Amino acid sequence: MRATGKVIEISPTALKIERNVKGTVETMDFVLPKPQDKIAVGDEVGVNYITKDHQHIAKRVGKVAKKKVFSPPKGIKSPPPYPAAK
């Protein structure tokens, strides 16, 4: 399974993220099999995990790249918006 959210707590053995699910804020706790030195509080992360004995065990944790908003270079006009569908 996979979850994405903002790190609110991290230790060498545990990770807690906060995520939005259909407009409600949810926290998830994960057991870390090994320390995650490159992850810090406030980072947006994606966690691949399995559930075993009622615990979420993180298999892979990685930072989520922020989406870049495309803006055309100066001097180039944006194309006009598409007409509304009828």
N, C-alpha and C positions, 0 to 999 in steps of 0.2 A: 504494500500500500504506500501511498505518498501523501504528504502534508506540506503545505507551504505557509510560512508565517514569520513574525518578528520575534527574535530571541529576547526573552525577558529575564531569564536566569540561565547560567551555565556553570558547570563545575567539571572536574576531570571525569566524573562518572555519570552525570545527569544533564539533561537539557530540557528547558521549558520554553515553549513558543506560544504566541498569541496569534490567532487567526480569525478572519471573518468568514462566517458560513451563513449565507442567505440573510445578511443584515444583523446577525448576532455575533458577539465576540465570544470565542471559545479558547480555552487554554488546553494544551496537550503536554504531557510529560513523557520523556523518553529516557531509557537507560542507554548510556554510551559505553560500548565495549572497549573503546580506547579514547584518550583525550583528544579534543578538537582544538588545537592551538591557534588555528587561523580564524576561528569563529568568536565573535564578541557580542556582548549585549547590545541590542539595537540593530544588528544585522538582519536582513531579510534572507531566510534560508529555505531550502527545500530538503525534506527528510524522507528517505525511503526507509520503511520500517516493517517489521513483522510483529505480530502479537503472540506472546507466549506466556502462559501462566498469568493472564490478566495484566501483563506489562507490555508496553510498546518498546521494542528493542530496535534502536537505530542501526541500519545497515550502511547507509551512506548519508552524509550531511554535506551540503554545498551551498555557497552563497548564490542568491538569485540575481542575475544581471538585470539592472533597471532598463526598462524599455526606453529607447531613444525616440524622441519626437522628430520627425523629418521636417526640416524647413528648407525651402529652396534657397540657393545662394542669392546674394544681393543682385538686383538688376533683372532677375528672372521672375516673371509673374506666375503665380499659381494658376492651374487650370480652373475654369469655372466649375461650380458644383453641378452634379448631375441633376437633370430635371426630376421632379418628384414622380413616383410611379402612380399610375392611374388605377 
